[in-house]
Amino acid sequence: MAKKKKINVVYSTNPDFNFDYEEDAFDETLPPSEQNLYVSIDRKQRKGKEVTLVEGFVGDPDDLKDLGKMLKSKCGVGGSVKDGEILIQGNVRDKVYDLLVKEGYSVKKKGS
């Protein structure tokens, strides 16, 4: 998630001074075959309800949102993308695993 950074600039009397802003430094999205994703079931802080959690994506947040949207639509459930993780409502770990493998991702199941 991109956050605005505080910029500490000291006033300069040099009229030609240009401050170089750091661009949003997101990692370049790796191809699916080089991604190592982990799929697990999580119940923590969710009042006992299960969610399928996809972790380990390396790349642009927009690409992560697109992947999350595809998984949610194929599973027919809701979910969200937060903090570099995809949360899919319900226990659909096996279906998400199969979909990611079909898309060419390297996927491992976490947990039991």
NUNU-126892 format. One line per 4 residues: number of its first residue (from 0); for each residue x, y, z of N, C-alpha, C. Coordinates in Angstrom, 1 decimal. Example, Ala and Ser with C-alpha at 12.3 -4.5 7.8 and 13.67 -1.06 7.14 Angstrom:
2
0 = 13.2/-5.7/7.8/12.3/-4.5/7.8/13.2/-3.3/7.8 ~ 12.8/-2.2/7.1/13.7/-1.1/7.1/12.9/0.0/7.9
END
This chain:
112
0 = 0.8/-1.2/0.0/0.0/0.0/0.0/0.9/1.2/0.0 ~ 0.7/2.1/-0.9/1.5/3.3/-1.0/1.1/4.3/0.0 ~ 2.1/4.8/0.7/1.8/5.8/1.7/2.6/7.1/1.3 ~ 2.0/8.2/1.6/2.7/9.5/1.4/3.9/9.6/2.4
4 = 5.0/10.0/1.8/6.2/10.1/2.7/6.4/11.6/3.0 ~ 6.8/11.9/4.2/7.1/13.2/4.6/8.5/13.6/3.9 ~ 8.5/14.8/3.4/9.7/15.3/2.8/10.3/16.4/3.7 ~ 11.5/16.2/4.1/12.1/17.2/5.0/13.1/18.0/4.1
8 = 12.7/19.1/3.6/13.5/20.0/2.8/13.8/21.2/3.5 ~ 15.1/21.5/3.6/15.5/22.8/4.2/15.5/23.8/3.1 ~ 15.1/25.0/3.5/15.0/26.1/2.5/16.3/26.4/1.9 ~ 16.4/26.6/0.6/17.6/26.9/-0.1/17.5/28.2/-0.8
12 = 18.6/29.0/-0.7/18.6/30.3/-1.4/19.1/30.2/-2.8 ~ 19.5/29.0/-3.2/19.9/28.8/-4.6/18.7/28.7/-5.5 ~ 18.6/29.7/-6.4/17.4/29.7/-7.3/17.4/28.5/-8.3 ~ 18.5/27.8/-8.5/18.5/26.7/-9.4/18.4/25.4/-8.7
16 = 18.0/25.4/-7.4/17.9/24.2/-6.6/16.6/23.4/-7.0 ~ 16.8/22.2/-7.4/15.6/21.3/-7.6/15.7/20.1/-6.7 ~ 14.7/19.9/-5.9/14.7/18.7/-5.1/14.3/17.5/-5.9 ~ 15.0/16.4/-5.8/14.7/15.2/-6.5/13.8/14.3/-5.6
20 = 12.5/14.2/-6.1/11.6/13.4/-5.3/11.8/11.9/-5.7 ~ 11.7/11.1/-4.6/11.9/9.7/-4.9/10.6/9.2/-5.5 ~ 10.7/8.5/-6.6/9.5/7.9/-7.2/9.0/6.7/-6.4 ~ 7.8/6.4/-6.6/7.3/5.2/-5.9/8.1/4.0/-6.3
24 = 8.9/3.5/-5.3/9.8/2.4/-5.6/9.1/1.1/-5.4 ~ 8.3/0.6/-6.4/7.7/-0.7/-6.3/8.6/-1.7/-7.1 ~ 8.6/-2.9/-6.6/9.4/-3.9/-7.3/8.7/-4.2/-8.6 ~ 9.5/-4.5/-9.6/9.0/-4.9/-10.9/8.3/-6.2/-10.7
28 = 7.1/-6.4/-11.3/6.4/-7.6/-11.1/7.1/-8.8/-11.8 ~ 7.4/-9.8/-11.0/8.0/-11.0/-11.6/7.0/-11.8/-12.4 ~ 7.5/-12.5/-13.4/6.6/-13.4/-14.2/6.0/-14.5/-13.2 ~ 4.9/-15.0/-13.6/4.2/-16.0/-12.7/5.1/-17.2/-12.4
32 = 6.0/-17.7/-13.3/6.8/-18.8/-13.0/7.9/-18.5/-12.0 ~ 8.2/-17.3/-11.7/9.2/-16.9/-10.7/8.6/-16.5/-9.4 ~ 7.3/-16.4/-9.3/6.6/-16.0/-8.1/6.5/-17.3/-7.2 ~ 6.8/-17.1/-5.9/6.6/-18.1/-4.9/5.4/-17.7/-4.0
36 = 4.3/-18.2/-4.2/3.1/-17.9/-3.5/2.8/-19.0/-2.4 ~ 2.2/-18.5/-1.3/1.8/-19.4/-0.3/0.3/-19.3/0.0 ~ -0.5/-20.4/0.0/-1.9/-20.3/0.2/-2.2/-21.0/1.5 ~ -3.0/-20.4/2.4/-3.3/-20.9/3.7/-4.7/-20.5/4.1
40 = -5.2/-21.1/5.2/-6.5/-20.8/5.8/-6.2/-20.0/7.1 ~ -6.9/-18.9/7.3/-6.6/-18.1/8.4/-7.9/-17.8/9.1 ~ -7.9/-17.8/10.5/-9.1/-17.5/11.3/-8.8/-16.4/12.3 ~ -7.6/-16.0/12.4/-7.2/-15.0/13.4/-7.9/-13.7/13.2
44 = -8.4/-13.2/14.3/-9.0/-11.9/14.4/-10.2/-11.7/13.4 ~ -10.8/-12.8/13.1/-12.0/-12.8/12.2/-13.2/-13.4/12.8 ~ -13.3/-13.4/14.1/-14.4/-14.0/14.8/-14.7/-15.4/14.4 ~ -13.7/-16.2/14.2/-13.8/-17.6/13.9/-14.1/-17.9/12.4
48 = -14.3/-16.9/11.6/-14.7/-17.1/10.2/-13.4/-17.4/9.4 ~ -13.4/-18.3/8.5/-12.3/-18.7/7.7/-12.1/-17.8/6.5 ~ -10.8/-17.5/6.2/-10.5/-16.8/4.9/-9.3/-17.5/4.3 ~ -9.2/-17.5/3.0/-8.1/-18.1/2.3/-7.1/-17.0/2.1
52 = -5.9/-17.2/2.5/-4.9/-16.1/2.4/-3.8/-16.5/1.4 ~ -3.5/-15.6/0.5/-2.5/-15.8/-0.5/-1.4/-14.7/-0.2 ~ -0.2/-15.3/0.1/1.0/-14.4/0.5/2.1/-14.6/-0.5 ~ 3.1/-13.7/-0.5/4.3/-13.9/-1.2/4.4/-13.2/-2.5
56 = 3.4/-12.4/-2.9/3.5/-11.8/-4.3/4.5/-10.7/-4.3 ~ 5.3/-10.7/-5.3/6.4/-9.7/-5.5/6.0/-8.9/-6.7 ~ 5.8/-7.6/-6.5/5.5/-6.8/-7.7/4.6/-5.6/-7.4 ~ 4.1/-5.0/-8.5/3.3/-3.8/-8.4/1.9/-4.1/-7.7
60 = 1.5/-3.2/-6.8/0.2/-3.4/-6.2/-1.0/-3.5/-7.1 ~ -0.9/-2.9/-8.3/-2.0/-3.0/-9.2/-2.1/-4.4/-9.8 ~ -1.0/-5.0/-10.0/-1.0/-6.4/-10.5/-1.5/-7.4/-9.4 ~ -1.2/-7.1/-8.2/-1.7/-7.9/-7.1/-3.3/-7.7/-7.0
64 = -3.8/-6.5/-7.2/-5.2/-6.3/-7.2/-5.9/-7.0/-8.3 ~ -5.2/-7.0/-9.5/-5.8/-7.8/-10.6/-5.9/-9.3/-10.4 ~ -4.8/-9.8/-9.8/-4.8/-11.2/-9.4/-5.9/-11.5/-8.4 ~ -6.0/-10.7/-7.4/-7.1/-10.8/-6.4/-8.5/-10.8/-7.0
68 = -8.7/-9.9/-7.9/-10.0/-9.8/-8.6/-10.3/-11.0/-9.4 ~ -9.3/-11.6/-10.1/-9.5/-12.8/-10.8/-9.8/-13.9/-9.9 ~ -9.1/-14.1/-8.8/-9.4/-15.2/-7.9/-10.8/-15.1/-7.3 ~ -11.2/-13.9/-6.9/-12.5/-13.7/-6.3/-13.6/-14.0/-7.3
72 = -13.4/-13.6/-8.5/-14.5/-13.9/-9.5/-14.5/-15.3/-9.9 ~ -13.4/-16.0/-10.0/-13.4/-17.4/-10.3/-14.0/-18.3/-9.2 ~ -13.7/-17.8/-7.9/-14.3/-18.6/-6.8/-15.7/-18.2/-6.5 ~ -16.2/-17.1/-7.0/-17.5/-16.6/-6.7/-17.7/-16.1/-5.3
76 = -16.7/-15.6/-4.7/-16.8/-15.1/-3.4/-16.2/-13.7/-3.3 ~ -16.3/-13.1/-2.1/-15.8/-11.7/-1.9/-14.4/-11.9/-1.3 ~ -13.8/-10.7/-1.1/-12.4/-10.7/-0.5/-11.8/-9.3/-0.6 ~ -10.6/-9.2/-0.3/-9.9/-7.9/-0.4/-8.4/-8.2/-0.6
80 = -7.7/-7.1/-1.0/-6.2/-7.1/-1.1/-5.7/-6.1/-0.1 ~ -5.0/-6.5/0.9/-4.4/-5.6/1.9/-3.0/-6.0/2.3 ~ -2.2/-5.0/2.4/-0.8/-5.2/2.9/0.0/-6.3/2.1 ~ -0.2/-6.3/0.8/0.5/-7.3/0.0/0.0/-8.7/0.1
84 = -1.2/-8.9/0.6/-1.9/-10.2/0.8/-3.2/-10.2/0.1 ~ -3.7/-11.3/-0.4/-5.0/-11.5/-1.0/-5.8/-12.3/0.0 ~ -7.0/-11.7/0.5/-7.9/-12.4/1.4/-9.1/-12.8/0.6 ~ -9.4/-14.1/0.5/-10.6/-14.6/-0.1/-11.5/-15.2/0.9
88 = -12.8/-14.8/0.9/-13.7/-15.2/2.0/-14.0/-16.7/1.8 ~ -13.9/-17.4/3.0/-14.3/-18.8/3.0/-13.1/-19.7/2.8 ~ -13.3/-21.0/3.0/-12.3/-22.0/2.9/-12.3/-22.5/1.4 ~ -11.6/-21.8/0.5/-11.5/-22.2/-0.9/-10.0/-22.4/-1.2
92 = -9.2/-22.9/-0.3/-7.8/-23.0/-0.5/-7.4/-23.9/-1.7 ~ -8.1/-25.1/-1.8/-7.8/-26.0/-2.9/-8.1/-25.4/-4.2 ~ -9.2/-24.7/-4.3/-9.6/-24.1/-5.6/-8.7/-22.9/-6.0 ~ -8.3/-22.1/-5.0/-7.3/-21.0/-5.2/-6.0/-21.6/-5.7
96 = -5.6/-22.7/-5.0/-4.3/-23.4/-5.4/-4.4/-23.8/-6.8 ~ -5.4/-24.5/-7.2/-5.6/-25.0/-8.6/-5.6/-23.9/-9.6 ~ -6.3/-22.8/-9.3/-6.3/-21.6/-10.2/-4.9/-21.0/-10.4 ~ -4.2/-20.9/-9.3/-2.9/-20.3/-9.4/-1.9/-21.1/-10.1
100 = -2.0/-22.4/-9.9/-1.1/-23.4/-10.7/-1.5/-23.3/-12.2 ~ -2.8/-23.2/-12.5/-3.2/-23.1/-13.9/-2.7/-21.8/-14.5 ~ -2.6/-20.8/-13.8/-2.0/-19.5/-14.3/-0.5/-19.5/-14.4 ~ 0.1/-20.5/-13.9/1.6/-20.7/-14.0/2.4/-20.2/-12.8
104 = 1.7/-20.0/-11.7/2.5/-19.6/-10.5/3.0/-20.8/-9.7 ~ 4.1/-20.6/-9.0/4.7/-21.6/-8.2/4.0/-21.4/-6.8 ~ 3.2/-22.4/-6.4/2.4/-22.3/-5.2/2.6/-23.4/-4.2 ~ 2.6/-23.1/-2.9/2.7/-24.0/-1.9/1.6/-23.8/-0.9
108 = 1.1/-24.9/-0.4/0.1/-24.9/0.7/0.7/-24.7/2.0 ~ 0.2/-23.8/2.8/0.7/-23.6/4.2/-0.3/-24.1/5.2 ~ 0.1/-24.7/6.2/-0.8/-25.2/7.2/-1.3/-26.6/6.9 ~ -2.3/-27.0/7.6/-2.8/-28.4/7.4/-3.7/-28.5/6.3
END
